[in-house]
Amino acid sequence: MADNKYQEKHRIVYYETDVTGRVGLGQLVDLLMLASYDHSKAENISEEWVNEQGYGWVITQHLLEIKRLPKKDEVITLETQATSYNRYFCYRDFFVYDKQGELLAKMHTAFVLMDLTTRKIARIEARFVAPYGVVESRKLERLAAPEKLIKVDAKKNYRVRYWDIDTNQHVNNVHYFEWMLDALPKEFLMTHEPCAVNIKYEHELHYGDESTSLVQVDEKNKVTLHEIKNGATLSCSAQIKWRTYKA
C-alpha cells in the first residue's frame, strides 16, 4: 500500500460544540468524513464524480476511540488514509491530533459502494479506489458488532425531516448520533464523555420515515447500548463506552 495519507487542519467553532465547549460526537465524525471527502477531491475521485457514475459510498460501521474531545477554538489536524479494499468493502483509517501532535482520537471505518438506481451494494471497481494507492485484498475484516439491547431504559421518537437527508437520499449518519444521545439525560451528557464507540448501520432511513431511539444504560460499567428502529426494522445500533468528564 502506498503511503497516501491526507491531512488538513480545522479550528473547532462554537456551533460544533455542546454546552460544555466540547465538540459533539456526531460533529467529530462529520469532521473526519470531511477529511475523507477532501481527500477524494484531491485524488480526482470526488463524491460528485462517483455519483455521476451512478454510485455512492455508504458507511456500514465506525469503530472510534477517543482520548479527549477537542474544545471550542482548538486547532486540530485531521488525517485519513484508505487502507484496503475487497470485492464489497473499502476500509479507511482516521486520526485527530492536537497542535502539539498528540493523538486525540482514531477511527476505523468500513464503506460499501451502493448502486444509486437499485439501492443495492455493488462490487467495487478498481477505478473507484486505485488513486488512493491501495490494492485489492481477499480478506474480509470481521468487525465486532455492538452488543444487543436486552432491556430499554429510555426511548424517543423522531420523524425524518428533509434536512436529515444527504446526497445519497437517506439519513445522514451524523443524525443517528444525535438521536441516540438525545435519549440520554442531560446530566449524564454534561458529566461524561465517550471514550469508545462502535456504531453499525443496517438499513436506510428516508424522508418521512418514523424512527425510535432506544437506549439501555449500564451505569456500573459506564456503557450505553443504542438502537434506532423503523418499526420492527433495525436501522442502526451502537455501543458506547463512557468516562467521567473532568473540565
C-alpha positions as CSV (number, residue, x, y, z in Angstrom):
1,M,0.0,0.0,0.0
2,A,1.3,3.4,-0.9
3,D,1.8,5.9,1.9
4,N,-1.1,8.1,0.7
5,K,-2.1,9.9,3.8
6,Y,-4.2,13.1,3.6
7,Q,-4.1,15.9,6.3
8,E,-5.9,19.1,6.9
9,K,-6.2,21.5,9.8
10,H,-9.5,22.6,11.3
11,R,-10.5,25.1,14.0
12,I,-13.3,23.9,16.3
13,V,-16.0,26.6,16.1
14,Y,-18.8,27.2,18.6
15,Y,-21.6,25.6,16.6
16,E,-19.7,22.3,16.6
17,T,-19.6,22.1,20.4
18,D,-22.1,21.4,23.2
19,V,-22.8,23.4,26.3
20,T,-19.5,22.2,27.9
21,G,-17.5,23.6,24.9
22,R,-16.5,20.1,23.7
23,V,-17.1,19.0,20.1
24,G,-20.1,16.9,19.7
25,L,-19.7,13.2,18.9
26,G,-21.6,13.4,15.7
27,Q,-19.8,16.6,14.7
28,L,-16.4,14.9,15.3
29,V,-17.3,12.1,13.0
30,D,-18.6,14.7,10.5
31,L,-15.2,16.4,10.5
32,L,-13.5,13.1,9.8
33,M,-15.9,12.5,6.9
34,L,-15.0,15.9,5.6
35,A,-11.3,14.9,5.6
36,S,-12.3,11.8,3.6
37,Y,-14.4,13.9,1.2
38,D,-11.5,16.4,0.7
39,H,-9.0,13.5,0.2
40,S,-11.2,12.1,-2.6
41,K,-11.5,15.5,-4.2
42,A,-7.7,15.8,-4.1
43,E,-7.4,12.5,-5.9
44,N,-9.9,13.5,-8.5
45,I,-12.4,10.9,-7.5
46,S,-14.8,13.2,-5.6
47,E,-18.2,12.2,-4.2
48,E,-19.8,14.1,-7.0
49,W,-17.8,12.1,-9.6
50,V,-18.8,8.8,-8.0
51,N,-22.4,9.9,-8.0
52,E,-22.2,10.8,-11.7
53,Q,-21.1,7.2,-12.4
54,G,-24.3,6.1,-10.7
55,Y,-22.9,5.1,-7.3
56,G,-22.4,6.4,-3.8
57,W,-20.2,5.5,-0.9
58,V,-22.2,4.3,2.1
59,I,-20.8,3.8,5.6
60,T,-21.5,0.4,7.3
61,Q,-19.6,0.7,10.5
62,H,-17.4,3.0,12.6
63,L,-15.0,1.9,15.4
64,L,-13.9,5.0,17.2
65,E,-11.5,5.5,20.1
66,I,-11.4,8.9,21.9
67,K,-8.6,10.0,24.3
68,R,-10.0,13.6,24.5
69,L,-12.7,15.5,22.7
70,P,-11.4,18.8,21.1
71,K,-12.7,22.0,22.5
72,K,-14.0,25.3,21.1
73,D,-11.3,27.3,19.2
74,E,-8.8,24.5,19.4
75,V,-7.0,23.9,16.1
76,I,-6.7,20.2,15.3
77,T,-5.2,18.2,12.5
78,L,-7.4,15.6,10.7
79,E,-5.6,12.7,9.0
80,T,-7.0,9.9,6.9
81,Q,-5.8,7.1,4.7
82,A,-7.6,4.4,2.7
83,T,-6.1,1.1,3.9
84,S,-7.5,-1.8,1.9
85,Y,-10.5,-3.0,-0.1
86,N,-12.1,-6.2,-1.3
87,R,-15.0,-7.0,-3.6
88,Y,-17.6,-5.3,-1.5
89,F,-15.9,-3.3,1.3
90,C,-13.4,-0.5,1.4
91,Y,-11.6,0.4,4.7
92,R,-10.3,3.7,5.9
93,D,-8.5,5.0,9.0
94,F,-8.8,8.4,10.6
95,F,-6.8,10.3,13.2
96,V,-7.2,13.5,15.1
97,Y,-4.2,15.4,16.6
98,D,-3.9,18.5,18.7
99,K,-1.4,21.3,17.9
100,Q,1.3,19.5,19.8
101,G,0.9,16.4,17.7
102,E,-0.8,14.4,20.4
103,L,-3.3,11.8,19.3
104,L,-6.9,12.8,20.4
105,A,-8.9,10.2,18.6
106,K,-8.8,7.5,15.9
107,M,-11.4,5.7,13.9
108,H,-11.6,2.7,11.6
109,T,-14.5,2.8,9.0
110,A,-15.9,0.3,6.6
111,F,-17.6,1.5,3.4
112,V,-19.6,-0.2,0.6
113,L,-20.4,1.1,-2.8
114,M,-24.1,1.5,-3.5
115,D,-25.9,1.5,-6.9
116,L,-28.0,4.6,-6.7
117,T,-30.6,3.2,-9.0
118,T,-31.1,-0.2,-7.5
119,R,-30.2,0.9,-3.9
120,K,-28.1,-2.4,-3.7
121,I,-24.5,-3.0,-2.8
122,A,-22.2,-3.0,-5.9
123,R,-18.9,-4.7,-6.5
124,I,-16.0,-2.2,-6.0
125,E,-14.2,-1.5,-9.2
126,A,-10.5,-0.5,-9.1
127,R,-11.2,2.9,-10.7
128,F,-13.0,4.0,-7.6
129,V,-10.1,3.2,-5.2
130,A,-6.9,3.0,-7.3
131,P,-5.9,6.7,-6.8
132,Y,-5.7,6.0,-3.0
133,G,-2.8,3.7,-3.6
134,V,-4.5,0.6,-2.2
135,V,-4.6,-2.9,-3.7
136,E,-7.4,-5.4,-3.6
137,S,-7.3,-8.0,-0.8
138,R,-9.3,-11.2,-0.5
139,K,-9.5,-10.6,3.3
140,L,-12.9,-9.6,4.7
141,E,-12.5,-7.8,8.0
142,R,-14.7,-9.3,10.8
143,L,-15.6,-6.2,12.8
144,A,-17.3,-6.9,16.1
145,A,-21.0,-5.9,16.2
146,P,-22.4,-3.7,19.0
147,E,-24.0,-5.7,21.8
148,K,-27.7,-6.1,21.6
149,L,-30.2,-4.4,24.0
150,I,-31.8,-6.8,26.5
151,K,-33.9,-4.0,28.1
152,V,-35.0,-0.5,27.3
153,D,-34.3,2.3,29.8
154,A,-35.5,5.2,27.7
155,K,-36.8,5.9,24.2
156,K,-37.7,8.8,21.9
157,N,-39.5,9.1,18.6
158,Y,-38.4,11.0,15.6
159,R,-39.7,11.7,12.1
160,V,-37.1,12.0,9.3
161,R,-37.1,15.6,8.0
162,Y,-35.9,17.0,4.7
163,W,-32.9,18.4,6.5
164,D,-31.8,15.0,7.7
165,I,-31.3,13.6,4.2
166,D,-27.9,13.7,2.4
167,T,-27.0,13.4,-1.3
168,N,-27.3,9.6,-1.2
169,Q,-31.0,10.2,-0.5
170,H,-31.0,8.7,3.0
171,V,-30.5,10.0,6.6
172,N,-27.0,11.4,7.1
173,N,-25.0,9.3,9.5
174,V,-24.5,12.2,12.0
175,H,-28.2,12.3,12.8
176,Y,-28.1,8.8,14.2
177,F,-25.6,10.0,16.8
178,E,-27.9,12.9,17.7
179,W,-31.0,10.7,18.1
180,M,-29.0,8.1,20.1
181,L,-27.5,10.6,22.5
182,D,-30.7,12.6,22.8
183,A,-32.3,9.6,24.6
184,L,-29.8,10.1,27.5
185,P,-30.3,12.5,30.4
186,K,-28.8,16.0,30.1
187,E,-27.0,15.5,33.4
188,F,-25.3,12.3,32.1
189,L,-24.1,14.0,28.9
190,M,-22.7,17.0,30.8
191,T,-20.7,14.8,33.2
192,H,-19.5,12.1,30.9
193,E,-17.6,11.9,27.6
194,P,-17.4,8.9,25.2
195,C,-14.1,7.0,25.0
196,A,-15.0,4.2,22.6
197,V,-17.8,3.9,20.1
198,N,-18.9,1.0,17.9
199,I,-21.7,2.0,15.5
200,K,-23.1,-0.1,12.8
201,Y,-25.6,0.9,10.1
202,E,-28.1,-1.7,8.9
203,H,-31.0,-0.3,6.9
204,E,-31.5,3.1,5.4
205,L,-34.0,5.7,6.7
206,H,-35.7,8.0,4.2
207,Y,-37.7,11.2,4.2
208,G,-40.9,10.9,6.2
209,D,-39.9,7.6,8.0
210,E,-40.8,7.3,11.7
211,S,-37.9,6.1,13.9
212,T,-37.5,5.3,17.5
213,S,-34.3,5.8,19.5
214,L,-33.9,3.1,22.2
215,V,-31.2,3.0,24.9
216,Q,-30.0,0.7,27.6
217,V,-27.7,2.1,30.3
218,D,-25.2,0.1,32.3
219,E,-24.2,2.6,34.9
220,K,-21.8,0.3,36.7
221,N,-19.6,-0.3,33.6
222,K,-20.4,3.2,32.1
223,V,-21.7,1.6,28.8
224,T,-24.8,2.5,26.8
225,L,-26.4,0.4,24.1
226,H,-28.4,2.1,21.4
227,E,-30.8,1.1,18.6
228,I,-32.6,3.2,16.0
229,K,-35.6,1.3,14.7
230,N,-38.1,2.0,12.0
231,G,-41.0,-0.1,13.2
232,A,-39.5,-3.6,13.7
233,T,-36.6,-2.9,11.3
234,L,-33.3,-2.1,12.9
235,S,-31.7,0.8,11.1
236,C,-28.6,1.4,13.3
237,S,-27.1,0.1,16.5
238,A,-24.3,1.3,18.7
239,Q,-22.3,0.5,21.8
240,I,-20.7,3.5,23.6
241,K,-18.2,3.4,26.5
242,W,-18.1,6.5,28.7
243,R,-15.8,8.0,31.3
244,T,-16.4,10.8,33.8
245,Y,-15.7,14.2,32.3
246,K,-13.2,16.4,34.1
247,A,-13.3,20.0,32.9
